[in-house]
Amino acid sequence: MPSNAVILFAGDARREEAEKGLPPRFLAHLHNELAALIQTVEGVDLYLATDRAGSFVLDGPRFTSRSAQCSLGAKVEEAISSCFAAGYERVAVVAGDVPGLTRELLIEALGQTRPSIGRSPDGGFYLAAFSAPPRVIWAALPWSRPDVHDALFAQLDDPHTLPALRDIDSLGDAHLATAAVADLRVRTLLRSLLAYGTPRFASFATTPRQVPREIDRPRPPPDA
């Protein structure tokens, strides 16, 4: 039975694409790629943290939970606490807008016993991993401000620092972050989405396990 849980914060892709000026379906495709990457790591269960129909939903192999919409800090705290309560030994939260995440970085974060944290250049963090529920006041962190990483870092005991990776807050960020992706297939896919709005030059990665349905669920047919 997997001893690690990785929580991918996918949020509401359509809303975030509109807010950040990204092409439709760009973040949905990116979430698919990140989910596929996470599922290649041995001993890991993937959980999706999404906003759907006014609720915060955490969905994975051991449990599914649904709660009323709340602040981002409350969502992170609930997700981490729920995974530890389910019996996982190591729990990581991963941002859904960081295309440069690699399998090696995830393995490094999960292989530690002390907290691990990865910074984004804008002052946020793209990954945080723990071996016990952290004594962090999540609701008090300055979310969406350039000092949220430092505020979290200050509350952790001797954290392990991961290399910095760019997240996506705008179309310009998307181009810069995509250009730095090491995987040629993923880089080509994301570039085609940015240029054309549809993936023309690459197909999704396949993994032994199915990517959870809520990341890329089919749209209903148009009304007659």
Secondary structure, 3 states (H helix, E strand, C coil): CCCEEEEEEEECHHHHHHHHCCCCCHHHHHHHHHHHHHCCCCCEEEEEEEEECCEEEEECCCCEEEEECCCHHHHHHHHHHHHHHCCCCEEEEEECCCCCCCHHHHHHHHCCCCCEEEECCCCCEEEEEECCCCCCCHHHCCCCCCCHHHHHHHHCCCCEEECCCCCCCCHHHHHHHHHCCCCHHHHHHHHHHHHHCCCCCCCCCCCCCCCCCCCCCCCCCCCC
